Amino acid sequence: MIKAVCGLLLSEPGTISLTGKDISTLARRGSALLAAYVPQLSDVPKGFSVEEVVAMGRNPHLGPLSNGGQRDAEAVRQAMSAAGLLELRGRDVSTVSGGEYQRVLIARALAQEAAVLLLDEPASHLDMKYQVETLAFLRSLEQKLVIATFHDIFLAGFFAAGSSS
């Protein structure tokens, strides 16, 4: 479902609307401005800093050959701050822990400044501590519609209930 909403899968007959817009009528850039996707599994890129990976979330806002401006740099800084990554900004992303990398992916989605966050198993492959921290962080996001899939019914309940213990 999440991949279909993102336009990554062809849908069966019917319409998928996101914020009132039929996604089949939107270019990839248009849908990326509406929804940010965090995959369940993602290869860790080598040779990029944490900040550079988070800045990749700004791509839908940039024109060809654009490096971005002050507004883009501020969006990246805010996303990194929200995800607790400022101290890791210059670190090679291939050296961070699994929990930290999950926060990098979420920060990249936040930097995209889409109204909707679509997350496929955001706590998979994380130990319990990072699962709780990641889900608590996602629950703390304001002004965002967060849609997430879970295979673990207990994590789904934790996320939905907003428990902090």
C-alpha positions as a printed NumPy array, in Angstrom:
array([[  0.   ,   0.   ,   0.   ],
       [  2.714,   2.463,   0.961],
       [  4.666,   1.807,  -2.235],
       [  1.464,   2.313,  -4.249],
       [  0.772,   5.63 ,  -2.505],
       [  4.339,   6.719,  -3.295],
       [  3.814,   5.811,  -6.933],
       [  6.473,   3.073,  -6.753],
       [  3.981,   0.374,  -7.743],
       [  1.4  ,   0.478, -10.468],
       [ -2.035,   0.408,  -8.912],
       [ -4.968,  -1.655,  -9.998],
       [ -7.921,   0.151, -11.526],
       [ -9.02 ,   2.916,  -9.217],
       [ -7.629,   6.103,  -7.81 ],
       [ -5.141,   6.83 ,  -5.065],
       [ -5.433,  10.336,  -3.705],
       [ -2.92 ,  12.052,  -1.498],
       [ -3.874,  15.346,   0.107],
       [ -6.782,  15.436,  -2.342],
       [ -4.644,  14.949,  -5.462],
       [ -4.762,  11.89 ,  -7.721],
       [ -1.186,  10.592,  -7.618],
       [ -1.414,   9.146, -11.12 ],
       [ -1.585,  12.704, -12.464],
       [  1.553,  13.828, -10.641],
       [  5.129,  13.631, -11.836],
       [  7.577,  11.928,  -9.438],
       [  8.693,  15.349,  -8.203],
       [  5.09 ,  16.402,  -7.51 ],
       [  4.36 ,  13.312,  -5.452],
       [  7.68 ,  13.719,  -3.607],
       [  6.578,  17.193,  -2.554],
       [  3.444,  15.641,  -1.016],
       [  4.83 ,  12.486,   0.595],
       [  8.224,  11.318,   1.811],
       [  8.983,   7.598,   1.871],
       [ 11.259,   5.76 ,   4.288],
       [ 11.868,   2.199,   3.075],
       [ 12.174,  -0.845,   5.297],
       [ 15.58 ,  -1.684,   3.906],
       [ 18.008,   0.672,   2.278],
       [ 21.597,   0.19 ,   1.236],
       [ 23.926,   2.415,   3.199],
       [ 25.725,   4.686,   0.738],
       [ 29.476,   4.942,   1.089],
       [ 31.421,   8.153,   0.773],
       [ 28.647,  10.477,   1.956],
       [ 28.382,  12.283,   5.254],
       [ 25.261,  12.062,   7.382],
       [ 24.474,  15.659,   6.411],
       [ 24.855,  14.921,   2.689],
       [ 22.422,  11.998,   2.914],
       [ 19.891,  14.123,   4.797],
       [ 20.336,  16.88 ,   2.174],
       [ 19.279,  14.388,  -0.512],
       [ 15.77 ,  14.908,   0.831],
       [ 15.833,  18.382,  -0.693],
       [ 16.091,  17.035,  -4.263],
       [ 12.369,  17.561,  -5.076],
       [ 12.824,  21.272,  -4.276],
       [ 15.907,  21.775,  -6.454],
       [ 16.234,  22.442, -10.129],
       [ 18.713,  20.698, -12.392],
       [ 22.317,  21.344, -11.399],
       [ 21.211,  23.24 ,  -8.278],
       [ 23.087,  22.823,  -5.01 ],
       [ 20.373,  24.515,  -3.004],
       [ 20.393,  27.708,  -1.059],
       [ 19.976,  29.015,   2.451],
       [ 16.399,  27.689,   2.744],
       [ 17.585,  24.202,   1.819],
       [ 20.478,  24.322,   4.296],
       [ 18.068,  25.417,   7.039],
       [ 15.617,  22.59 ,   6.225],
       [ 18.467,  20.071,   6.481],
       [ 19.672,  21.556,   9.776],
       [ 16.151,  21.467,  11.244],
       [ 15.609,  17.868,  10.146],
       [ 18.948,  16.802,  11.617],
       [ 18.191,  18.619,  14.852],
       [ 14.745,  16.999,  15.133],
       [ 16.286,  13.556,  14.601],
       [ 19.126,  14.213,  17.058],
       [ 21.823,  14.003,  14.398],
       [ 23.617,  17.348,  14.565],
       [ 26.61 ,  15.831,  16.355],
       [ 26.946,  13.258,  13.557],
       [ 26.673,  15.708,  10.634],
       [ 30.2  ,  15.235,   9.269],
       [ 30.482,  11.522,   9.978],
       [ 30.551,   9.044,   7.075],
       [ 27.068,   7.555,   7.001],
       [ 28.486,   4.055,   6.464],
       [ 29.981,   4.195,   9.991],
       [ 26.803,   4.941,  11.974],
       [ 24.822,   2.311,  13.896],
       [ 21.584,   0.787,  12.614],
       [ 19.488,   3.001,  14.866],
       [ 21.398,   6.095,  13.819],
       [ 21.018,   5.19 ,  10.148],
       [ 17.26 ,   4.786,  10.601],
       [ 17.207,   8.312,  12.063],
       [ 19.242,   9.526,   9.046],
       [ 16.589,   8.132,   6.71 ],
       [ 13.817,   9.737,   8.738],
       [ 15.699,  13.054,   8.797],
       [ 16.107,  12.828,   5.01 ],
       [ 12.325,  12.418,   4.75 ],
       [ 11.784,  15.369,   7.105],
       [ 14.125,  17.545,   5.035],
       [ 11.87 ,  16.807,   2.087],
       [  9.19 ,  18.884,   3.881],
       [  6.315,  16.754,   2.644],
       [  3.037,  16.827,   4.545],
       [  2.905,  13.026,   4.733],
       [  5.561,  10.594,   5.96 ],
       [  5.184,   7.017,   4.724],
       [  7.309,   4.529,   6.623],
       [  7.692,   0.843,   5.828],
       [  8.654,  -1.003,   9.008],
       [ 10.506,   1.957,  10.566],
       [ 11.677,  -0.096,  13.547],
       [ 12.679,  -3.3  ,  11.772],
       [ 16.19 ,  -4.595,  12.393],
       [ 16.586,  -2.317,  15.418],
       [ 17.118,  -3.48 ,  18.973],
       [ 14.371,  -2.698,  21.479],
       [ 15.991,   0.513,  22.741],
       [ 16.197,   1.981,  19.226],
       [ 12.711,   0.731,  18.375],
       [ 11.252,   2.645,  21.312],
       [ 13.348,   5.761,  20.599],
       [ 12.472,   5.76 ,  16.89 ],
       [  8.739,   5.316,  17.478],
       [  8.677,   7.939,  20.243],
       [ 10.447,  10.344,  17.885],
       [  7.925,   9.672,  15.106],
       [  5.038,  10.247,  17.518],
       [  6.562,  13.593,  18.527],
       [  6.387,  14.984,  14.991],
       [  3.841,  17.739,  14.723],
       [  2.095,  18.955,  11.596],
       [  2.847,  15.685,   9.793],
       [  0.622,  12.786,   8.901],
       [  2.715,   9.715,   9.706],
       [  1.642,   6.414,   8.175],
       [  3.699,   3.379,   9.109],
       [  3.488,  -0.361,   8.59 ],
       [  4.392,  -2.858,  11.284],
       [  4.577,  -6.641,  11.333],
       [  4.967,  -6.596,  15.119],
       [  1.52 ,  -6.053,  16.685],
       [  3.078,  -4.854,  19.944],
       [  5.122,  -2.156,  18.203],
       [  2.041,  -1.115,  16.254],
       [  0.146,  -0.765,  19.53 ],
       [  2.996,   1.194,  21.102],
       [  3.114,   3.536,  18.116],
       [ -0.653,   4.008,  17.972],
       [ -1.096,   4.468,  21.721],
       [  1.82 ,   6.827,  22.14 ],
       [  3.118,   4.999,  25.191],
       [  6.445,   6.17 ,  26.543],
       [  7.242,   3.102,  28.601]])
